[in-house]
């Protein structure tokens, strides 16, 4: 039977989990190329000041869901056999939560979001879903409500040639990523969502994409979709802990826009 254990945005998951004792897992995020990947030529030391006249000053993402998959779960099981959200042993889903980064948080350091609680055990897949959420689902999170009110999943604020811009999109990023790690009760585990904006506003030929122009929107959205990753990062250094074990390949991801 397929069983998913969601990384939740609230300690309330403790009351929903059953089976093994729950363990604390850190959830963090980072802006920049993931450790071990090449940097983009022409990008200055200040992480989000590009050579094409564009500077990013704030990034907001609506993460609708982030899940870990227990090793050995059967993907072929029909969805009708799964337990309802927040009930039973098969699937626990929590979210949404907001990533809101600006200032020094854009300079490449790992930023801790919060601790969550999941079941101990071996995991082999990380899934995440970045998409717009309804106003009814955001609770008392004022920042997330602002995105929901605008029907947005992503808002990027910055300047182009010194003039301010705000790129607002309802794009959807759904990704399933193979992994190999174990969550134990010692509380040292961490998962990092990595965001690399270095090529958001550049096309395949190196030309600038103006975020104010409608003709650039589709390519910018595609660039954003391909720049987001999530992996186990217990040492919180912005790189996957088990690159040598599984190669860090992506599998099963689907991107779309509502």
N, C-alpha and C positions, 0 to 999 in steps of 0.2 A: 504494500500500500504506500502510495506517495505521501510523504510528510514534509512539510515545510515549516521552518521556524523563523518567523519574521524578526529582524532587528527592529526594535520598537523605539518610538520617540518618547516613551513614558514608562515609568516604573510600574505602571498598572499591569504590565504583562505578567508580573509575578503571580497575580491572582488567576491568570489564565493558563499558565504553563503547568504541565503535569509530567510525571515520569521522573527523570533524573533531577538532581538538585540544580537550581538555576545558578549561573555564574555571571559575574559582571564583565561586560565587554565594552571597551572604549569605542566611541564612534567619533571620527575626526575627518577633517577635510584639508586640502592643500591646493594652492594655486601655483602652477608651473609644470614644466615637463617632469614626468615621473623619473625618479632616480634610475640611472642606467640608460636613459634615452638621450638622443642628441638634442642640443639646443638649436633654436632657429637663428640663422645668420641675420644680422642687422638688428637684433633685439638688444636693448641696452640692459645694463646691470639692474636698473630699476625694473622689476619684473614685467610691468604692464605698460611700459612706454616703448612703442614700436618705432621703427625707423620711417614709417610711412605717414607720420603726422597724427597718429591715433594713440590716445592714452585711455586706458580703462581705469575708472576710479571706484566702481562698485559693481559687484556681481550678486544677483539674487536668483536662487533656484528653488523651485517647489519640488521636493522629493516626496512623491506620493507613497512610495513603499520601497523598503530595502529588506531583502530576505537572505537568510542562509539556508542551504539545503543540506540535510544530514546525509552522510555517505551511505550508499546502498539503497536509497529510496528509488522506487520504481516509477519512472516518468511515464510509463504506458498506462498507469491506472487511470480510469475514467474519472473526470472531475466530479461526477455525481456521487462518487464514493467518499469524497473528502468531507471533513467536518466543516461546519459553518465557521465564519470568521469569529475569532475570539472564543471559540468553544470546541471542546474535544481535543484529541491528541494530534490530529492530522495536520492542521494548518492554523497558524496564529499570525494574523496580519495587523500591523500597527502603522500609524502615520495619519496624515502627512506631517512633514516637518520642513522648516525653512533653513536653507543655507544663505547667509547674508554676510558678505565679506567686503571690507573696504580698508583703506589706510594701510597700516603695517601688515594686516592680514593678507595682503596681495603680494607680499615680497618673498614668498616661497617657503615659509615656515609651516609646519603642521599645526593646524588649529583644532583644539579639542572642542567638540560640540557638546556631548553629554555621554554618560554611561547608560548602557541598557542591560537587560538581563535576559539571557537565553539558556537553553538546556545544554549541559555538558555533553561532549561527544565529538566525533570526527565529522568534518564537513568537506564537501567536494564541489560546491557551487555557490556563487554569490549572484543574486539577482537584484536589479534596481529599476525603478520606474520613476522617471522625472516627467511630470505632466501637470496640467492645470487641475485644480481641485475646486469643488463647489464651496460657496460661502458657508453652507450648512456644516461642512466637514472641518472647518479650521478652528472651531472652538473660540478661545479667547486670545489666540495668537494674532496680534494686530498686524505684524509684518506679513504673515501669510494671507491674512484677509485682504491686504492691499493688492496682492497678486491675484487673488480670487476675484476681487471686484473688477479687475481689468481683464479677466479671462486669460491670464498669463501664467506660463510656467517658468519663464526666464525673463529677467530684466537686466540689461547691461547699461550702466551709465558711464559716460566718459566725455572726452573732447576729441574733435577732429579739426585740425588746423586751428586749434585754440577756441573753437566754438563748441558749446555743449551739445550732446546728443543723448537720447535714451532709446535703446533698441528693445522693443517689447515683442515677445513671441509666445505663442501657445504650442510650440513644438513639443513632441513627445520622444523621449529616449527610453527604450526598454532593452535591457541587456542581460543575458545570462553568461556568466563567466566561470570557466572551470577554475578550481582552486584545490588545495590540499592542506588542511590544517586542523588542529584539534583544539577545542575549547575545554579548559579545565577549570577547577574551582579556585585557582590561585589569583585570578583577577588581573593577569598580565596581558590578556589578549586585546587586540585593537584592529579595527577595520577603517581604512582610509578611503574617502572618495576624492580622487584626484581630478583636477580641472586644469587643462592646459589651454589658455586663451591666445597663445602666441601666433596662431595661424587663423584666428577667427575672421579677420578682416583682410585676408589675402587670398587671391584665387590661385589655381594650379600653376599659372604662369608667373606668379609673383606680383601681379598687379594689385593695387589697392581696391578693396571693396568698401564702398561708402555706405555706412549703416543707415543713412538718411534716405537712400534711394531704394525704391521698391524693386528695381531690377537686381539689386544685390541680395535681397532678402533670402531667397532660396539657398544660395551658396553659403551665406553666413550661417544659416540654420544647419546645413549639412556639416559645416566645419565645427559648430558647437557640439552636434551629436557625436562626432568622431573623437572629440577631445576629452570626454568624460569616462573615467574608469573607476573601479572599486576593487580593492584587494586587501588581503590580510597583511597587517603592518604593525606587528607587535612592538618593534623597536621604535616606531613612530618617526621614521626617517624619510618617509615619502616614497619608499620603494617596496615592492612586493617581497615578502619574506621567503617565498618558495619558488622563485623564478627558475632555479636549477631543477626543481622537481617536475614542474608542469609546463614550463615555457611561457606561461602567461597568456595562452591563446584565448580568444573570445569565441564563444559558440552560442548560436541560437538567438542573437540579438535582433530585434526588429525596431526600426525607427519609423515614425509617422508623425503627421500633424493633424490635429482636429480641425 
